[in-house]
Amino acid sequence: MKIAWLPCVGIAVTCLTLACQNKKPIQPENDFDPFVDEQTHRLGRGLIALPTPRGVFLSWRQLPEDSIGTVYQVFRRPLETNENESHLLKRTQFTSFIDDSVAAGNRYVYEVKALPAKTANSLATVQVEVNAPPNSDPDIGALVFDVGRPYLDAQLATGDLNGDGEREVVIKHTNNWDIDPSPKAWQKSQDTYKVTAFLANGKALWTVDLGWGIEAGVFYSPMVVWDIDADGRAEVLIKTNKSGDPKDYNSDRLAVLDGETGVIKNEVPWPGADGLGDDYNSDSRNYLAIAHLDGKSPYVLVARGLYANQRLFCYDNKLQKVWERVIADGTHSSHSLTIADVNDDGKEEIMWGEHCITEGGKDLWTIKERMPYSGHPDIVYVADVLPSNPGKEVYYCREGWYGQRHRRIGMMLANNRGEILWAHWNYRHVDGGWVSKIIPDTEGMQCYAFDIGGKKIGEHGVKIDTIYQYVFDPNGKIFSRPSMHGSFPVDWDGDGVREICMRNGSVSRFGGPVIAKVDSNTIFGADLFGDHREEIVAAPAQEGKVYIFFNTAPLATASRLTPLADRQYRNDVSRTAMQHNLIPFESGIRATRLTRHAMPDTAKIASAMRP
């Protein structure tokens, strides 16, 4: 993919360093063949070029086929000349490089070649125009995506839409507040959702208007990017409505859009609301995910309902219904369909509420400590939180009724059989949190949660009365009461220990000073392009632009395998357009559950990349 970059966005930040390891991804021990979509999946170099005051910052991925000690050759040629041959600039074992010999106003073509050249991915090409703002910070750059109109709400997901091995960007945006279906918060939509797909260079591929049948709120329009037909190109899966009436549930559809054109390739009914309780607030909560329930094929999961009954459909990759399930036993679901191979048998499970659902829509187990509690968890995270306990763990945060304590409201950690390892009860309304490795040289991962005393809900959002915040060690001991509401973890410096990113864009190590500052209204962090450091996605609605921010400080040590080599990481990244109360990112080096603007985590590369 050739990429002509816009000027980078620079903001004050201190120089960061990177401590790295070079590990291969750990594969599950099972008798299954590789996932069918994995057989056609191509992971490219992810080469980017960003102008900075120090020169052009180049960054690329270390891939699974790269051996320890792989040497990368960096070549350059001017775009405007008749030169056909590129000149060797650098040989390096790092996966980033700063070319400080460029001239302002010129355009260049860069190539990065891995030695020895084992696959077609050994060579990557990118184009850049050197036009950095004179006052930009040298340690932060950005890709910029202009949706072409003002917006008040935007979500972003990525995937390889054209089969070239590189990720494209899909942005769902509206110039309307993110409407909550709650009766006190609901308002009539004043704008429709648009979905725009971009190349990584910011060039728009297509735009689709979802129309008035989809209301302007994240619960009304779940979106996933995934290659469900195994042709090597990702599709955009999204909820649509054929009638234009958002309350005409019989017209709701799951639509599969061609990733390159936006044209509908297939569509099937979305679960209706019959028998769910006839409650608009509950019936308007919709969910979407991909899971390899048999250890091989991608299944499409679509669901409706939250506070009353819930309906879950499972389609195969040709959108033929495989099974349907209604949960009507008094237990509520959660704000997301968390997908993870909980028991490491090679098959992914569905973590919906406190049900662990496997093939055929059957419960593998449920959390038993729920009676007489009748609410639901706002947070469900699967990760290797406690290394001394065999297998993965599941971290739950249960919501409750405002202003009241309840003996079954709180936080708990369960093993992969649904048995509670530790719990803290008698809280008010545990509304958000996440799991991640944020403290170096300690056992396992840390669990963050915030408990609120009450909410005042209005048409322009939610005002929280009182916030109580906690960080637990993996054994359940409270060791900190921080002030970081609205945060998510991000491995900004790439050392395997995550930093804390706040909604206002400040980045700091846990308990430490601010080390970086990007634009405001940050959404989530993930490794989408370039080296293994995670980027920060922000949607500040400035002139209709969405940003992906990069740490452009030089890498200090040898590079690590890209987290995108882990299929769970890619699955979690596919669902980042649905960040309300939770998206399980059980990926690689990170385990994090997102509050309304955050994202998820995995465990296997997490342990593989632990310092």
Secondary structure, 3 states (H helix, E strand, C coil): CCCEECCCCCCCECCCCCCCCCCCCCCCCCCCCCCHHHHCCCCCCCCEEEEECCEEEEECCECCCCCCCCEEEEEEEECCCCCCCCEEEEEECCCEEEECCCCCCCEEEEEEEEECCCCHHHEEEEEEECCCCCCCCCCEEEEEEECCCCCCEEEEEEECCCCCCCCEEEEEEECCCCCCCCCCCCCCCCCCCEEEEECCCCCEEEEEECCCCCCCCHHHCCEEEECCCCCCCCEEEEEEECCCCCCCHHHEEEEEECCCCCCEEEEEECCCCCCCCCCHHHHCCEEEEEECCCCCCCEEEEEECCCCCEEEEEECCCCCEEEEEEECCCCCCCCCCEEECCCCCCCCEEEECCEEECHHHCEEEECCCCCCCCCCEEEEEEECCCCCCCCCEEEEEECCCCCCCECCCCEEEEECCCCEEEEECCECCEEEEEEECCCCCCCCCEEEEEEECCEEEECCEEEECCEEEEEECCCCCEEECCCCCCCEEECCCCCCCCEEECCCCEEECCCCCEEEECCCCEEEEECCCCCCCCEEEECCCCCCEEEEEEECCCCCCCCCECHHHCHHHHHHHCCHHHCCCCCCECECCCCECCCCCCCCCECHHHHHCCC
